[in-house]
Amino acid sequence: MGLHTGRVAIVSGGGRGIGRAIALGLAADGHDVAINYRRDEAAAEATAAEILAMGCRSLAYAADVTDFAQCETMVNAVEDDLGPISILVNNAGVASKGQSVKSTDPQEPLRLFNAHAYAAWSLSKLVLPSMRTQPRGDIVMISSASTVYLAPNGAPYNMAKAALEALAATLAKEERRNGIHVNTIAPGLVDTDMGRRLVKGAAGVDDIRTLDASASFGHVCTPEEIADAVCWIVSERASYVTGQRIGVDGGTF
């Protein structure tokens, strides 16, 4: 870190977990960060306050990213408040309920698609006009190792993340000529609230840290390790990188 380039970033779902770590990592590199949230205003405001204390600008913006009109209002507000956007991190998402295809409610695949793929499509579409005016643009999709593992009882999530990765691959080809890099970061299990719920529901594990001994490199992946990958991919150290899917899963998948 430490690349003080002073760009403007939006991180969806940026108040907690992986999104919070990404927002703080981008600020550590000198970027101003807009923190999107849907419900947890206190967490988003706390993250923004941490960034302000680091010397960068940051504001929290409430928007349901599955609602195009709300996304449009947010993007316009960020541009008015902070300036042209040149980094977008599509991080917001929700988990599926862990049921078989036969048992899944018909609305759940739509809910997951909207939260992961449609939301990323909407935000990407909305930031492109201002991003194209910047010397460099970056759109980063936070996907999942699930698109490789394709675990049973997770079809809505697997499908939604696969659609997100298809969007990234398509957008990278469309926007390369405009100086915009589009890449995917695909975590495995990460020590977040969602990760803890996942291992508790799937394996009855009450303390995710008990999995450290069997995890790659002796620990379950941290949100900061995902943030480091994002900060690298939007930096000049990755000036010739686009259209890539980078797994941050300790080599598990």
Secondary structure, DSSP 8 states (H G I E B T S, - for coil): -------EEEETTTTSHHHHHHHHHHHHTT-EEEEEESS-HHHHHHHHHHHHHTTS-EEEEE--TT-HHHHHHHHHHHHHHH----EEEE----------TTTS-TTHHHHHHIIIIIHHHHHHHHHHHHHTTSS-EEEEEE--THHHH--TT-HHHHHHHHHHHHHHHHHHHHHGGGTEEEEEEEE-SBSSHHHHHHHHHHH--S-GGGGGGGSGGGS-B-HHHHHHHHHHHTSGGGTT--S-EEEESTT--
